[in-house]
Amino acid sequence: MTKRGPAIGVIALVLVGAWAVDATVDRPAPTVTERVQTPMGARSGARSSAWFCAGATAEEGGEADGTVVVANAGRQPLTGTVTVMPEEGEPRQVGLSVPASGHQSVRLRDVLTAPYASALVELDGGEAVVELAATGPLGRSVTPCASSASTTWYFAEGVTTRDAREVITLFNPFPEDAVVDLVFNTEEGEVTPQALTGLSVKGRAMTAVTVGDHVQRRLAVAARISARAGRLVAARLQTFDGSEGRRGMSVGLGAAAPGDVWYFPEGFLTDGLTERFQIFNPGSEEAEVAVNLALEQGQAEPIVLTVPPESRVTLAANDEARIPKNVAHAVTVRSTNGVPVVVERTIDAVAPAARSGVSIIIGARAPATRWVVAAAQSDDTTEAWLVVHNPGASATRVTVALLDGSASVPPGLAAIEVGARARRAIKLTGTVRPGPVPVLVTATQPVVVERDLYAIGSLGTAMSPAVPLRD
């Protein structure tokens, strides 16, 4: 024991030193699992929080001119930084100061110019939510930023037909390089491009992958991204030029993991509106899936589907007789045999519908009692809605507070009742003052919240889940 003493002391010093280095180096967050929702706002007592925004452009005339919007739902002001990282060139940083119950925006191309850019948002506390708003010649879109990086990312939807362009952006905010593999599942089978096998994504940078360069002229392109080394964040920019009918733009965060349940509060079928659900099974076992409907009027039996391994199935809501036209509905997609899947909803709006544009969103993973919408606008050019789905067995009451520096509750937006297993649409336009409308939604029982923005008299359909806060 006497001879071993010095050796044990050296080992102890090495371990302490290793701990000190690990505590000071910028390390990736833990891997996201199917039981963890991302994005999700940090608790009020958190000393810091970080958000990762990918998928936008940062140059004049870009397809998706990106703006990072930070909403602070807490009672204390927050400070922090936004570091914009381009595909080529050096990152640039600007400061943030977000008042309590307030918000702040940073336009990416005001910080630097690049064909594509991503942003790392670092704050000195919790109770905040960060979203990415994008505008361009083909309309507008909004997506939550990620609150954690992951070794895997999934997309159920993707199109590379002649009228479509799909770009997957891979954002590595950490110092170490990441190495990833991209695999695509199409209507003609699996595609593993050699150029996207062992792809290097530089540290503190991003890489934009134009999917059509590797998977050409495909109507159904699901994607699976796996990191051999490092962790990252993946988003998708999908555009349609209108030459084949649909026209619009959608930016969306991927799913960090497949899951058993996916929620979509908004749904409505009418002439000119097409609604589809893309259900992707990236695993090696067959998935049995039930699509449950909550109609505002009447009832409908679930739609049962089988999704083969490593395959995608499309459910066209307009072709289902049990989903009535002109009756709003919410949809819950549930795996009934425990095989997790990834689900996205696509809505195309063309004439004679009153709206126009394209929306592609990933479903929400779990109900919560508090939700935040950071990027929303309500004025003469934009119609803003919140859609609340209560999947529980008892009624709930919902209150909407504006994050305008005072957390005020406008008349008519307090204690709104939402029945058991029901949905309710809340129109913000005409109720709140014109301008940016970041809001905090609280409920007495767990609910799911979606934010929908419709351009008035122009192209643009921006829909996405709100972001829950940790209790």
C-alpha positions in Angstrom: 0.0 0.0 0.0 2.9 2.3 0.7 4.3 1.9 -2.8 0.9 2.4 -4.4 0.3 5.7 -2.6 2.2 7.9 -5.0 0.6 6.2 -8.0 -2.9 6.7 -6.6 -2.1 10.4 -5.9 -1.0 10.8 -9.5 -4.2 9.2 -10.8 -6.3 11.4 -8.6 -4.5 14.5 -9.9 -5.0 13.4 -13.5 -8.7 12.8 -12.9 -9.1 16.2 -11.3 -7.3 17.8 -14.2 -9.4 16.0 -16.7 -12.6 17.2 -14.9 -11.3 20.8 -15.0 -10.6 20.6 -18.7 -14.0 19.0 -19.5 -15.7 21.8 -17.5 -14.1 24.5 -19.5 -14.3 23.1 -23.1 -17.5 23.7 -25.1 -18.9 20.1 -25.0 -22.0 19.0 -27.0 -25.2 18.4 -25.1 -26.3 14.8 -24.3 -27.8 12.7 -27.1 -31.6 13.3 -27.4 -33.8 10.2 -27.0 -37.3 9.5 -28.1 -38.5 10.3 -24.6 -37.1 13.8 -24.6 -38.8 16.7 -26.4 -36.6 19.0 -28.4 -37.1 21.9 -28.6 -38.1 22.7 -25.0 -37.4 25.8 -23.0 -35.2 25.5 -19.9 -36.6 25.9 -16.4 -36.8 29.2 -14.6 -33.9 28.4 -12.3 -31.5 27.4 -15.1 -28.2 29.3 -15.1 -27.9 29.2 -18.8 -29.6 27.9 -22.0 -28.6 27.5 -25.6 -30.5 27.3 -28.8 -29.4 26.2 -32.3 -31.1 27.7 -35.4 -30.4 26.2 -38.9 -32.0 26.3 -42.3 -32.0 30.0 -43.4 -30.2 32.2 -45.9 -28.3 35.4 -45.0 -28.0 37.4 -48.2 -30.2 39.8 -50.1 -32.7 38.0 -52.3 -32.1 34.7 -50.6 -34.7 31.9 -50.6 -35.3 32.1 -46.8 -34.0 35.4 -45.3 -33.6 34.3 -41.7 -34.4 36.2 -38.5 -33.8 34.8 -35.0 -36.5 35.7 -32.5 -35.9 35.3 -28.8 -38.9 35.4 -26.4 -38.4 35.6 -22.6 -41.3 34.2 -20.7 -39.6 34.7 -17.3 -39.7 37.5 -14.8 -36.1 38.4 -15.0 -34.3 40.0 -18.0 -31.8 37.9 -19.9 -28.6 38.7 -21.6 -26.6 36.7 -24.1 -25.2 36.4 -27.5 -26.1 35.3 -31.1 -23.2 33.8 -33.0 -24.0 33.5 -36.7 -22.0 30.8 -38.4 -21.8 30.6 -42.2 -20.9 27.7 -44.5 -17.8 29.5 -45.5 -16.0 32.3 -43.6 -15.6 33.2 -39.9 -18.5 33.4 -37.4 -19.6 36.7 -36.1 -21.3 37.6 -32.8 -23.7 40.2 -31.5 -25.1 40.8 -28.1 -28.6 40.2 -26.8 -30.6 41.9 -24.1 -34.1 40.5 -23.7 -36.4 42.2 -21.2 -38.6 40.2 -18.8 -41.8 39.1 -20.5 -40.3 40.6 -23.7 -38.6 39.7 -26.9 -35.7 40.6 -29.3 -34.9 39.8 -32.9 -31.7 39.5 -34.9 -31.6 39.3 -38.7 -28.9 37.0 -39.9 -27.8 39.1 -42.8 -27.4 42.2 -40.6 -24.6 40.2 -38.9 -22.9 38.7 -42.0 -23.5 37.8 -45.6 -23.6 34.2 -46.8 -25.7 31.9 -49.0 -26.6 29.8 -45.9 -26.1 30.6 -42.3 -27.0 29.2 -38.9 -27.1 30.7 -35.4 -26.1 29.7 -31.9 -28.1 31.6 -29.2 -26.6 31.6 -25.7 -28.5 33.1 -22.8 -27.8 33.5 -19.1 -31.0 31.9 -17.9 -34.0 29.8 -18.7 -37.7 30.4 -19.5 -36.7 31.5 -23.0 -37.7 30.2 -26.4 -35.9 30.9 -29.7 -37.5 30.5 -33.2 -36.3 31.1 -36.7 -38.5 33.2 -39.0 -37.8 33.1 -42.8 -39.1 35.2 -45.7 -38.4 35.0 -49.4 -39.8 35.3 -52.9 -41.9 32.1 -52.3 -43.5 33.2 -49.0 -42.7 32.9 -45.4 -42.0 30.1 -42.8 -41.4 29.8 -39.1 -39.7 26.9 -37.2 -38.6 26.4 -33.6 -34.8 26.3 -33.1 -33.4 23.2 -31.4 -32.6 23.3 -27.7 -30.2 20.4 -28.0 -27.9 18.8 -30.5 -28.1 15.1 -31.4 -26.3 12.3 -33.1 -29.3 11.5 -35.3 -31.9 13.5 -37.2 -34.9 12.5 -39.3 -37.1 14.0 -42.0 -40.3 12.2 -43.1 -41.0 14.7 -46.0 -38.9 15.8 -48.9 -39.4 16.4 -52.6 -36.9 16.7 -55.5 -39.3 16.8 -58.5 -38.7 19.3 -61.3 -40.6 22.0 -59.6 -39.1 21.4 -56.1 -35.8 22.1 -54.4 -34.8 20.5 -51.0 -31.8 21.7 -49.0 -30.8 20.0 -45.8 -28.6 22.2 -43.6 -26.2 20.5 -41.1 -25.2 22.9 -38.3 -22.2 22.0 -36.1 -21.9 24.7 -33.3 -19.1 22.9 -31.5 -15.3 23.2 -31.9 -14.8 19.6 -33.0 -15.6 18.5 -36.6 -18.5 16.2 -37.1 -18.7 13.2 -39.5 -22.1 12.2 -40.7 -23.9 9.8 -43.1 -27.0 10.7 -45.0 -29.4 7.9 -46.2 -32.6 8.6 -48.1 -35.7 6.5 -48.5 -37.7 7.1 -51.7 -40.7 5.6 -53.6 -38.1 3.5 -55.4 -36.1 2.3 -52.4 -33.2 3.3 -50.3 -30.4 5.6 -51.7 -27.0 6.0 -50.0 -25.0 8.6 -52.0 -21.3 8.0 -51.8 -20.6 11.7 -51.5 -22.8 11.9 -48.4 -21.2 9.0 -46.6 -18.6 10.1 -44.1 -19.4 13.8 -44.9 -17.4 16.2 -42.8 -19.1 19.1 -41.1 -16.5 21.6 -39.8 -16.7 22.8 -36.2 -18.4 26.1 -35.7 -19.7 26.0 -39.2 -22.5 24.4 -41.3 -22.9 22.5 -44.5 -25.8 22.8 -47.0 -26.7 19.7 -48.9 -28.9 20.1 -52.0 -30.7 16.7 -52.0 -31.7 16.8 -55.7 -28.0 16.6 -56.6 -27.9 13.1 -55.1 -31.6 11.9 -55.3 -33.1 13.3 -58.5 -36.8 13.6 -59.5 -38.3 11.9 -56.5 -41.8 12.7 -55.1 -41.1 11.1 -51.7 -37.7 11.5 -50.0 -37.4 10.7 -46.3 -34.0 11.3 -44.8 -31.9 9.8 -42.0 -28.8 11.6 -40.7 -26.4 9.7 -38.4 -23.2 11.2 -36.9 -20.2 8.9 -36.7 -18.4 11.6 -34.7 -19.7 14.7 -33.0 -23.3 16.0 -32.7 -25.1 18.6 -34.8 -28.5 20.1 -35.7 -30.3 19.5 -39.0 -33.0 21.5 -40.7 -34.7 21.4 -44.1 -35.5 24.2 -46.6 -38.1 23.0 -49.1 -39.3 25.2 -52.0 -41.8 24.8 -54.8 -41.6 27.2 -57.8 -45.2 26.9 -58.9 -44.6 25.4 -62.3 -46.5 22.2 -61.3 -49.2 23.9 -59.3 -48.0 24.3 -55.7 -45.9 27.3 -54.8 -44.2 28.2 -51.6 -41.4 27.8 -49.1 -41.0 25.9 -45.8 -38.2 25.8 -43.3 -38.3 23.1 -40.6 -36.3 21.6 -37.9 -35.8 17.8 -38.1 -36.8 15.2 -35.6 -33.9 14.2 -33.3 -35.5 10.8 -32.7 -38.5 8.8 -33.8 -41.4 8.5 -31.3 -44.6 6.7 -30.4 -46.9 9.7 -30.5 -47.1 12.9 -32.7 -49.7 15.7 -32.3 -51.0 18.1 -35.0 -53.7 20.5 -33.6 -54.7 22.1 -36.9 -56.4 20.5 -39.8 -59.0 21.7 -42.4 -60.0 20.4 -45.8 -61.7 22.5 -48.4 -61.3 23.3 -52.1 -57.7 24.3 -52.8 -56.3 22.9 -49.5 -54.5 19.6 -49.5 -53.4 17.9 -46.3 -51.0 15.0 -46.2 -49.2 13.1 -43.4 -45.8 11.5 -44.1 -45.1 8.6 -41.7 -41.5 7.4 -41.8 -40.4 4.2 -40.2 -36.5 4.3 -40.0 -36.3 1.1 -38.0 -35.9 -2.6 -38.8 -39.4 -3.7 -37.7 -42.8 -3.1 -39.1 -44.8 -0.3 -37.5 -48.6 -0.4 -36.8 -49.9 3.2 -36.7 -53.3 4.6 -35.8 -54.3 8.1 -37.0 -56.8 9.5 -34.5 -59.1 12.4 -35.4 -60.6 15.0 -33.1 -63.3 16.7 -35.2 -65.0 20.0 -34.2 -68.3 18.4 -35.3 -69.0 14.7 -35.1 -66.7 11.8 -34.7 -64.5 9.6 -36.9 -62.9 6.2 -36.5 -59.1 6.0 -36.5 -57.3 5.3 -39.7 -55.0 2.3 -39.3 -51.8 2.0 -41.3 -48.9 -0.4 -41.6 -45.5 1.2 -42.3 -42.8 -1.3 -43.5 -39.3 -1.1 -42.1 -37.1 1.6 -43.5 -40.1 3.0 -45.5 -42.5 5.9 -45.7 -46.2 5.9 -46.1 -48.3 8.9 -47.2 -51.8 9.5 -45.9 -53.7 11.9 -48.1 -56.4 13.3 -45.9 -58.4 14.6 -48.9 -58.9 11.0 -50.1 -60.3 9.8 -46.7 -64.1 9.8 -46.6 -64.1 9.8 -42.8 -62.4 13.2 -42.7 -65.2 15.7 -43.7 -64.6 18.8 -45.7 -65.1 22.2 -44.0 -64.9 20.7 -40.5 -61.8 21.6 -38.6 -59.9 18.7 -37.0 -56.8 17.8 -34.9 -54.8 14.6 -35.6 -52.8 12.4 -33.3 -50.6 9.7 -34.9 -49.7 6.9 -32.5 -47.7 3.8 -33.0 -49.8 0.9 -31.6 -47.1 -1.8 -31.5 -44.3 0.3 -29.9 -42.2 0.7 -33.1 -41.3 4.4 -33.2 -41.9 6.5 -36.3 -41.4 10.1 -37.5 -44.4 12.1 -38.7 -44.7 15.3 -40.7 -47.8 17.2 -42.0 -47.8 18.9 -45.3 -50.4 21.5 -46.3 -50.6 23.0 -49.8 -52.8 26.0 -50.4 -53.8 27.1 -53.9 -56.8 28.7 -55.5 -59.7 28.7 -54.9 -58.6 28.5 -51.2 -58.4 31.9 -49.5 -54.8 31.1 -48.5 -51.8 30.3 -50.6 -48.4 28.7 -49.9 -46.8 25.5 -48.5 -46.4 24.4 -44.9 -44.4 21.3 -43.7 -44.1 20.7 -40.0 -43.0 18.0 -37.6 -45.5 17.0 -35.0 -45.3 17.9 -31.3 -44.1 15.1 -29.1 -46.0 15.6 -25.8 -48.7 17.8 -24.1 -47.6 20.5 -21.7 -49.1 23.2 -19.5 -47.0 26.1 -20.8 -46.2 26.9 -24.4 -44.4 29.9 -26.0 -44.7 31.4 -29.5 -41.7 33.7 -30.2 -42.1 34.6 -33.9 -45.6 35.8 -34.8 -47.0 38.8 -36.5 -50.5 40.2 -36.6 -51.3 43.2 -38.8 -52.9 44.2 -42.1 -50.7 41.7 -44.0 -50.8 38.7 -41.7 -53.5 36.7 -40.0 -52.3 35.0 -36.8 -54.0 32.1 -35.0 -53.3 29.8 -32.1 -54.8 26.3 -32.3 -55.0 24.3 -29.0 -55.6 20.6 -28.8 -56.6 19.0 -25.5 -55.9 15.3 -25.8 -56.9 14.7 -22.2 -60.0 13.2 -20.7 -61.1 16.3 -18.9 -61.7 19.9 -20.0 -59.0 22.6 -19.6 -58.8 26.4 -19.5 -56.3 28.2 -21.5 -54.9 31.8 -21.1 -52.9 33.7 -23.6 -50.5 36.4 -22.3 -48.5 38.8 -24.6 -44.8 38.9 -24.1 -44.7 42.6 -24.8 -42.8 43.6 -21.6 -45.8 43.3 -19.3 -47.2 39.8 -19.8 -50.7 41.4 -20.3 -53.7 39.2 -21.1 -55.9 40.9 -23.8 -59.7 40.8 -23.3 -61.2 37.5 -24.4 -58.0 35.6 -24.1 -58.3 34.5 -20.4 -59.6 31.2 -19.2 -60.7 29.9 -22.7 -62.3 26.5 -22.2 -61.2 23.6 -24.4 -63.2 20.4 -24.0 -61.8 17.0 -23.4 -60.3 15.4 -26.5 -61.2 18.6 -28.4 -59.5 21.4 -30.3 -60.0 25.2 -30.3 -58.7 27.8 -32.7 -58.0 31.3 -31.2 -57.7 34.2 -33.6 -55.1 36.7 -32.5 -55.6 39.2 -35.4 -58.2 41.8 -34.3 -57.7 40.8 -30.6 -54.1 42.0 -30.0 -52.4 45.1 -31.2 -50.8 45.1 -34.7 -47.1 44.1 -34.8 -45.0 41.2 -33.4 -47.0 38.9 -31.2 -44.9 36.7 -29.0 -47.1 34.9 -26.5 -47.1 32.6 -23.5 -50.0 30.1 -23.4 -50.8 28.5 -20.1 -53.4 25.7 -19.5 -54.8 24.1 -16.4 -54.3 20.6 -18.0 -51.6 19.6 -20.5 -52.4 20.6 -24.1 -50.7 20.9 -27.4 -50.4 24.3 -29.1 -49.8 25.2 -32.8 -49.1 28.7 -34.2 -50.4 29.5 -37.8 -49.7 32.6 -39.8 -51.4 33.3 -43.1 -50.4 36.1 -45.5 -53.4 38.3 -46.4 -53.6 38.8 -50.2 -50.2 37.3 -50.9 -48.1 34.1 -50.8 -47.3 32.7 -47.4 -48.5 30.0 -45.1 -46.3 29.6 -42.0 -47.4 26.9 -39.5 -45.5 25.2 -36.7 -45.8 23.8 -33.2 -45.3 26.2 -30.3 -42.4 25.4 -27.9 -43.2 24.0 -24.5 -41.5 25.1 -21.3 -40.2 22.7 -18.7 -42.3 22.7 -15.6 
